[in-house]
């Protein structure tokens, strides 16, 4: 039996071109004709290799997360929580405003741009975004347990804080915000990051180190409420 006709295109290269189209135009803004033209294949070949448009988009999301967006998973391996946050926030700038990628974030744009007819796409994107935030939360919980974050730090809130900053950076990048301005935003955000209190500073907060009140003098010049002037002890003889 004669085998099927071999593919005349590189599936990986075609998927990268599909990623670029979806990134620039969004899911709803991309027609099948846009995809086949960019990928250099006809519709039957697209369906045979990748399935329908929705299935292709799912593969594009995988490509995006493990390709241009791989910095997010790699950031979780940084040694400190602050370095994790820095890698995520500055990585978002490079991803969404870099010279070699389209402006904005594929995940962020497709959360807001999908209508009722493509609700399944929106839910798929949201699920992937939530998975990323949850992974960051777990990393920050570990940092707190290891003493890298203050004991009263809230890993869940911090994970959402980082997500809010990176989403904002992606939106501003799509609006044409200058890279240096985005870096300034990152700097301002990271100034608020909670840091572990050094042991010596924590010791100073212990009761034995707290400033003791000045004892009241044993005698006064009058019985009026004490002020600095009548705090002085009564002189018994001239100096």
MOPEGI-V762183 format. One line per field, one symbol per residue. psi: psi as a letter, one per 30 degrees, with the letter a starting at -180 (. if undefined). A space follows every 50 residues. Layout:
# MOPEGI-V762183
psi = ???
This chain:
# MOPEGI-V762183
psi = kkllklkgljeeeeeeeeeeeeeefleffkleeeeeeefhlleeeeeeef aaeeeeeeeeeeeeefcegffeeeefflfleeeeeeeeeeeeeeefglfg llkakeeeefeffkaefheeeeeeeeeeeeeeeeeeeeeeeeeeefgfll fgkjeeeeeeeeeeeeeeeeeeeffgkkeeeeeeeeeeeffgkklkklee eeeffleffkkkkkkklfllflglkkleegfklkkfll.
